[in-house]
Each structure stands twice: as C-alpha cells, then as structure tokens.
C-alpha cells in the first residue's frame, strides 16, 4: 500500500495531499457513522435469554418459596442476611441485602416489551460518574456486562475519597432489574458469589398495568415487617421475622431478615 513515488512540484503535492485528506475524511466519516449505528444497536438490543435468572413472576411456580415478598420483587433469603428497604416519598423503591461485609441493592423498573435498556442505562451511569471525577471500567462479569466504578465520596473527616461499587443489570420481560454491589463484594468481586446468586434468584413482578419505561416498580413491606428508623436498634421480637437495625449502610426505614 505504501511505496516510493517521484517528487512533484509543491502545488501538485498540495493538491494530492488535499485529495488524500478528503478521502481519509470520507473513510473516517463512514467509520464514525458505522460506529454510531453499532452503538445504537448495542443500546437497543432485545433482552437476552435468562436461563439462570433473574426471573419473571410467570416463570416461577411459587415465587414466595424461600423468598421475601416485597410485592414488586421476591428476594431470596439466606442465612445471616439483613434486608433493608429504601423509601422515596411514600413509596418503597429499592431493597438492600446485607451479607456480612458486602451488600447488594436491588431495584426493578418498567421497560419496553421488545427492547432492553441496560446498555443505555450503563452509558448514563458511566457518564454521570466520570463527570463527577470518578473512574469507570466496563467489564463482562458473572452477571453479564457490568460497570465497576470508583465513585467520589466525602469521608467522615471531610476529605475526599472514593467508594468502589459494581453496577449490574439484567433486562427481563417488560422490566429491568438493577443491582448495586458494595463493600467487599465490590472491592474483591471474587467474594461476591452469594450476592450474585441472590440477584440471579430474585423474582420480578411487573404486573399488567401500563407503566412508562424506567418507572420504578413499587415495593411493599411484608405483612409481618417492622419499620425501624435509621440508627435505632431493636431487640428481636417473637412472632416477627423482621427486627433490628442496619447502622450507616443506607438511608431510610429498614427491615432485617433474621434467619
């Protein structure tokens, strides 16, 4: 492709250079257009099969077996876990499972019937974190494509630092389930196997009612749950599976699964 050629005059050389530049620009433009098309296709991919979960409520015979019923999602219960809910206004919109020194926040959203949104959501999360000065690494992990992020935070002494978190997500049947893994399971992903299994075995109840894409699927407290404000410790009470406190892990009321 490259070879020697005879020397020409400066005007002819300039003309040749301009012609070559136009050709290169045309090629680059075509490549950029193709890249944009590929990117759009990547963002709008149909949901992938979910042979290992998370599950739609129509795919599980008894969602409540071995799981905590939070209405919009059924969360698997495991020994020693603590379960906390996050409230936005009067609605419960997220649940966090804490297991020893790791945690995963679960949040379900409505999604289009034939179009996954995880690719688009990943880009938005990555853009927001990098704009704040954070660092993002997009990798293919045990749950599919995920973001491993260093998010800027203010430390207790007032200085700046970073918190390591993992954003995972799966597109389902008109829903999208997002998980945010923190603690040791984010710093050392190899230790997060049980949290990842909890995410996989979660059941989402989308319902048949109309919902705009990205609307959160509202959750509810189990019938025997007790609401405990942040920082308040409470002794276990007979007759209820839910009691106790969660310290500083997350804002809002909380419930703790005792097993």
The 8 nearest C-alpha neighbors of each residue, nearest first, counted from 0:
[[1, 2, 3, 4, 19, 23, 22, 5],
 [0, 2, 3, 4, 19, 5, 16, 23],
 [3, 1, 4, 0, 5, 6, 19, 7],
 [2, 4, 5, 1, 6, 0, 7, 12],
 [5, 3, 6, 2, 7, 1, 12, 0],
 [4, 6, 7, 3, 8, 2, 12, 11],
 [5, 7, 4, 8, 12, 9, 3, 11],
 [8, 6, 12, 11, 5, 9, 10, 4],
 [9, 7, 11, 10, 12, 6, 13, 14],
 [8, 10, 12, 11, 13, 7, 14, 6],
 [11, 9, 13, 12, 8, 14, 7, 15],
 [12, 10, 14, 8, 13, 9, 15, 7],
 [11, 13, 9, 15, 10, 14, 8, 7],
 [14, 12, 16, 10, 11, 15, 9, 17],
 [15, 13, 11, 17, 16, 12, 18, 10],
 [14, 16, 12, 18, 13, 17, 19, 11],
 [17, 15, 13, 19, 14, 18, 20, 12],
 [16, 18, 20, 14, 19, 15, 13, 21],
 [19, 17, 15, 21, 20, 16, 14, 22],
 [18, 20, 22, 16, 21, 17, 15, 23],
 [21, 19, 17, 23, 22, 18, 24, 16],
 [22, 20, 24, 18, 19, 23, 25, 17],
 [21, 23, 19, 25, 20, 24, 26, 18],
 [22, 24, 20, 26, 25, 21, 27, 19],
 [25, 23, 21, 27, 22, 26, 28, 20],
 [24, 26, 28, 22, 23, 27, 21, 29],
 [25, 27, 23, 29, 28, 24, 30, 22],
 [28, 26, 30, 24, 29, 25, 31, 23],
 [27, 29, 25, 31, 26, 30, 24, 32],
 [28, 30, 32, 26, 27, 31, 33, 25],
 [29, 31, 27, 33, 28, 32, 34, 26],
 [32, 30, 34, 28, 33, 29, 27, 35],
 [33, 31, 35, 29, 34, 30, 28, 36],
 [32, 34, 36, 30, 35, 31, 29, 37],
 [33, 35, 31, 37, 32, 36, 30, 38],
 [36, 34, 38, 32, 33, 37, 31, 39],
 [37, 35, 33, 39, 38, 34, 40, 32],
 [36, 38, 34, 40, 35, 39, 41, 33],
 [39, 37, 41, 35, 36, 40, 34, 42],
 [40, 38, 36, 42, 41, 37, 35, 43],
 [39, 41, 37, 43, 38, 42, 44, 36],
 [42, 40, 38, 39, 44, 43, 37, 118],
 [41, 43, 118, 119, 39, 40, 44, 38],
 [44, 42, 40, 41, 114, 115, 39, 45],
 [43, 45, 41, 115, 42, 114, 40, 46],
 [44, 46, 114, 115, 113, 47, 43, 170],
 [47, 45, 115, 170, 171, 114, 44, 48],
 [46, 48, 45, 49, 170, 171, 44, 115],
 [49, 47, 50, 46, 171, 51, 52, 170],
 [48, 50, 52, 51, 47, 53, 54, 171],
 [49, 51, 52, 48, 53, 54, 47, 199],
 [50, 52, 49, 199, 53, 200, 54, 48],
 [53, 51, 199, 54, 49, 200, 50, 201],
 [52, 54, 199, 201, 200, 202, 198, 51],
 [55, 53, 202, 52, 58, 203, 201, 56],
 [54, 56, 203, 57, 58, 202, 204, 172],
 [55, 57, 204, 58, 59, 203, 202, 54],
 [56, 58, 55, 59, 60, 54, 204, 62],
 [59, 57, 55, 56, 54, 60, 202, 62],
 [60, 58, 61, 56, 57, 62, 54, 55],
 [59, 61, 62, 58, 57, 56, 64, 63],
 [60, 62, 63, 59, 64, 56, 65, 58],
 [63, 61, 64, 59, 60, 73, 202, 56],
 [64, 62, 66, 61, 65, 68, 67, 73],
 [63, 65, 66, 62, 61, 67, 75, 60],
 [66, 64, 76, 75, 63, 67, 62, 77],
 [65, 67, 75, 74, 63, 76, 64, 73],
 [66, 68, 74, 73, 69, 75, 76, 63],
 [69, 67, 73, 70, 221, 63, 66, 72],
 [70, 68, 219, 218, 72, 220, 73, 71],
 [69, 71, 218, 219, 72, 68, 73, 204],
 [70, 72, 204, 218, 216, 69, 217, 203],
 [73, 71, 203, 69, 202, 70, 204, 74],
 [72, 74, 68, 202, 67, 66, 69, 201],
 [73, 75, 66, 67, 201, 72, 76, 68],
 [76, 74, 66, 197, 65, 201, 67, 200],
 [75, 77, 66, 65, 74, 67, 78, 80],
 [78, 76, 80, 79, 75, 258, 197, 65],
 [77, 79, 258, 80, 76, 257, 98, 256],
 [80, 78, 258, 77, 98, 257, 81, 99],
 [81, 79, 98, 78, 97, 77, 256, 96],
 [80, 82, 255, 256, 97, 96, 98, 83],
 [83, 81, 255, 96, 256, 254, 95, 97],
 [82, 84, 253, 254, 95, 94, 255, 96],
 [83, 85, 94, 253, 93, 95, 252, 86],
 [86, 84, 93, 251, 91, 92, 94, 252],
 [85, 87, 91, 90, 251, 92, 88, 84],
 [88, 86, 90, 89, 91, 92, 85, 251],
 [89, 87, 90, 86, 91, 92, 85, 251],
 [88, 90, 87, 86, 91, 92, 217, 85],
 [91, 89, 87, 88, 86, 92, 217, 218],
 [90, 92, 86, 218, 85, 217, 93, 219],
 [91, 93, 217, 218, 86, 85, 90, 215],
 [94, 92, 106, 85, 105, 84, 91, 95],
 [93, 95, 84, 105, 83, 104, 85, 106],
 [96, 94, 104, 83, 103, 82, 105, 84],
 [95, 97, 82, 103, 102, 81, 104, 98],
 [98, 96, 102, 81, 80, 101, 82, 95],
 [97, 99, 80, 101, 102, 100, 96, 81],
 [98, 100, 101, 97, 80, 79, 102, 81],
 [101, 99, 182, 183, 98, 102, 97, 184],
 [102, 100, 182, 183, 184, 98, 99, 181],
 [103, 101, 97, 181, 96, 180, 98, 182],
 [104, 102, 180, 179, 96, 95, 178, 181],
 [103, 105, 95, 179, 178, 94, 96, 180],
 [106, 104, 178, 94, 93, 177, 95, 103],
 [105, 107, 93, 177, 176, 178, 92, 94],
 [108, 106, 176, 216, 175, 215, 177, 105],
 [109, 107, 215, 216, 213, 175, 214, 174],
 [108, 110, 174, 212, 213, 214, 173, 175],
 [109, 111, 212, 174, 173, 213, 175, 108],
 [112, 110, 173, 114, 113, 212, 115, 109],
 [111, 113, 173, 114, 172, 110, 174, 115],
 [114, 112, 45, 111, 115, 46, 173, 172],
 [113, 115, 45, 111, 43, 112, 44, 46],
 [114, 116, 46, 45, 170, 44, 43, 117],
 [115, 117, 119, 118, 120, 114, 43, 42],
 [118, 116, 120, 119, 115, 121, 168, 170],
 [119, 117, 42, 121, 120, 116, 122, 41],
 [118, 120, 42, 122, 116, 121, 117, 123],
 [119, 121, 117, 123, 122, 118, 116, 124],
 [122, 120, 124, 118, 119, 123, 117, 125],
 [121, 123, 125, 119, 120, 124, 126, 118],
 [122, 124, 120, 126, 125, 121, 127, 119],
 [125, 123, 121, 127, 126, 122, 120, 128],
 [126, 124, 122, 128, 123, 127, 121, 129],
 [125, 127, 123, 129, 124, 128, 122, 130],
 [128, 126, 124, 130, 125, 129, 123, 131],
 [127, 129, 133, 131, 125, 130, 126, 124],
 [130, 128, 133, 132, 131, 126, 127, 134],
 [131, 129, 127, 132, 128, 126, 133, 125],
 [130, 132, 128, 129, 133, 127, 151, 150],
 [133, 131, 129, 130, 128, 151, 134, 150],
 [132, 134, 129, 150, 128, 149, 151, 131],
 [133, 135, 149, 148, 129, 132, 150, 136],
 [136, 134, 148, 147, 125, 146, 137, 149],
 [135, 137, 147, 146, 138, 148, 134, 145],
 [138, 136, 146, 145, 147, 135, 144, 139],
 [139, 137, 145, 144, 140, 136, 146, 147],
 [140, 138, 144, 143, 145, 141, 137, 142],
 [139, 141, 143, 142, 144, 138, 145, 167],
 [140, 142, 143, 139, 195, 144, 192, 145],
 [143, 141, 140, 144, 167, 195, 145, 168],
 [144, 142, 140, 139, 141, 145, 167, 168],
 [143, 145, 139, 138, 140, 142, 137, 167],
 [146, 144, 167, 138, 166, 137, 139, 143],
 [145, 147, 137, 166, 165, 136, 148, 138],
 [148, 146, 165, 136, 135, 164, 137, 166],
 [147, 149, 135, 164, 134, 163, 150, 146],
 [148, 150, 163, 134, 162, 133, 161, 164],
 [149, 151, 133, 162, 161, 148, 152, 163],
 [152, 150, 161, 133, 160, 162, 149, 132],
 [153, 151, 160, 161, 159, 154, 150, 162],
 [152, 154, 159, 158, 157, 160, 155, 151],
 [153, 155, 157, 158, 156, 159, 160, 152],
 [156, 154, 157, 153, 158, 159, 152, 160],
 [157, 155, 154, 158, 153, 159, 160, 152],
 [158, 156, 154, 155, 153, 159, 160, 152],
 [159, 157, 154, 156, 153, 160, 155, 152],
 [158, 160, 153, 154, 152, 157, 151, 161],
 [159, 161, 152, 151, 153, 154, 158, 162],
 [160, 162, 151, 150, 152, 149, 163, 159],
 [161, 163, 150, 149, 164, 151, 152, 160],
 [162, 164, 149, 148, 185, 186, 150, 161],
 [165, 163, 181, 185, 148, 180, 147, 162],
 [166, 164, 147, 180, 179, 185, 146, 148],
 [165, 167, 179, 146, 145, 178, 147, 180],
 [168, 166, 145, 178, 177, 179, 165, 146],
 [167, 169, 177, 176, 178, 117, 166, 170],
 [168, 170, 176, 175, 171, 117, 177, 167],
 [171, 169, 175, 46, 115, 174, 117, 176],
 [170, 172, 174, 175, 173, 46, 169, 55],
 [171, 173, 174, 112, 55, 170, 46, 110],
 [174, 172, 112, 110, 111, 171, 109, 175],
 [175, 173, 109, 110, 171, 172, 108, 170],
 [174, 176, 170, 108, 171, 107, 169, 110],
 [177, 175, 107, 169, 168, 106, 108, 170],
 [178, 176, 168, 106, 167, 105, 107, 175],
 [177, 179, 105, 167, 104, 166, 168, 103],
 [178, 180, 166, 104, 103, 165, 167, 181],
 [181, 179, 103, 165, 164, 102, 185, 178],
 [182, 180, 164, 185, 102, 101, 184, 103],
 [181, 183, 101, 184, 185, 100, 102, 186],
 [182, 184, 186, 101, 185, 187, 100, 181],
 [185, 183, 191, 188, 101, 187, 182, 190],
 [186, 184, 181, 164, 188, 183, 187, 182],
 [187, 185, 183, 184, 163, 188, 182, 164],
 [186, 188, 184, 185, 189, 183, 190, 191],
 [189, 187, 184, 185, 190, 191, 186, 183],
 [188, 190, 187, 191, 192, 184, 185, 186],
 [189, 191, 188, 184, 192, 187, 183, 193],
 [192, 190, 184, 194, 188, 189, 193, 195],
 [191, 193, 195, 194, 190, 196, 189, 188],
 [194, 192, 196, 195, 191, 197, 190, 98],
 [195, 193, 197, 191, 196, 192, 198, 103],
 [194, 196, 198, 192, 193, 197, 191, 199],
 [195, 197, 199, 193, 198, 194, 200, 192],
 [198, 196, 194, 200, 195, 199, 75, 201],
 [197, 199, 195, 196, 201, 200, 194, 53],
 [200, 198, 53, 52, 196, 197, 201, 195],
 [199, 201, 197, 53, 198, 52, 196, 75],
 [200, 202, 74, 53, 198, 199, 73, 75],
 [203, 201, 54, 73, 72, 55, 56, 53],
 [204, 202, 72, 55, 56, 71, 205, 54],
 [205, 203, 71, 56, 72, 206, 55, 202],
 [206, 204, 203, 174, 71, 207, 216, 109],
 [205, 207, 204, 208, 71, 209, 56, 216],
 [208, 206, 209, 205, 210, 204, 173, 109],
 [207, 209, 206, 210, 205, 211, 109, 216],
 [210, 208, 207, 211, 206, 109, 212, 205],
 [211, 209, 109, 212, 208, 214, 110, 213],
 [210, 212, 214, 213, 109, 209, 110, 111],
 [211, 213, 110, 109, 214, 111, 210, 108],
 [214, 212, 109, 108, 110, 215, 211, 175],
 [213, 215, 109, 108, 212, 211, 216, 210],
 [216, 214, 108, 217, 107, 213, 109, 92],
 [215, 217, 108, 107, 71, 214, 109, 218],
 [216, 218, 92, 91, 215, 71, 90, 219],
 [219, 217, 71, 70, 91, 69, 92, 216],
 [220, 218, 69, 70, 91, 221, 217, 71],
 [219, 221, 69, 224, 222, 218, 70, 68],
 [222, 220, 224, 223, 68, 69, 219, 67],
 [221, 223, 224, 220, 225, 68, 219, 239],
 [222, 224, 221, 239, 225, 240, 241, 238],
 [225, 223, 241, 221, 222, 220, 254, 226],
 [224, 226, 241, 242, 254, 227, 223, 239],
 [225, 227, 253, 252, 254, 228, 224, 242],
 [226, 228, 253, 252, 225, 231, 229, 254],
 [229, 227, 252, 231, 230, 253, 251, 226],
 [230, 228, 231, 252, 251, 227, 250, 246],
 [229, 231, 246, 228, 244, 232, 245, 247],
 [232, 230, 229, 228, 244, 227, 233, 243],
 [233, 231, 244, 243, 230, 234, 227, 245],
 [232, 234, 243, 242, 235, 231, 244, 227],
 [233, 235, 236, 243, 232, 242, 244, 237],
 [236, 234, 242, 233, 243, 237, 241, 239],
 [235, 237, 239, 234, 238, 242, 240, 241],
 [236, 238, 239, 235, 240, 241, 234, 242],
 [237, 239, 236, 240, 223, 241, 235, 224],
 [240, 238, 241, 237, 223, 236, 224, 242],
 [239, 241, 257, 256, 242, 238, 223, 224],
 [242, 240, 255, 256, 224, 239, 254, 225],
 [243, 241, 255, 235, 254, 225, 233, 240],
 [242, 244, 233, 232, 255, 234, 235, 245],
 [245, 243, 232, 231, 246, 230, 233, 227],
 [244, 246, 248, 247, 230, 243, 229, 253],
 [245, 247, 230, 248, 244, 229, 249, 231],
 [248, 246, 249, 245, 230, 250, 229, 244],
 [249, 247, 246, 245, 250, 97, 102, 229],
 [250, 248, 247, 251, 85, 245, 246, 229],
 [251, 249, 229, 85, 252, 248, 247, 86],
 [250, 252, 85, 86, 229, 253, 228, 249],
 [253, 251, 228, 227, 226, 229, 84, 85],
 [254, 252, 83, 84, 227, 226, 251, 228],
 [253, 255, 83, 241, 82, 242, 226, 225],
 [256, 254, 81, 82, 241, 242, 243, 257],
 [255, 257, 81, 241, 82, 240, 80, 258],
 [256, 258, 240, 255, 241, 79, 81, 80],
 [257, 78, 79, 256, 77, 80, 240, 76]]
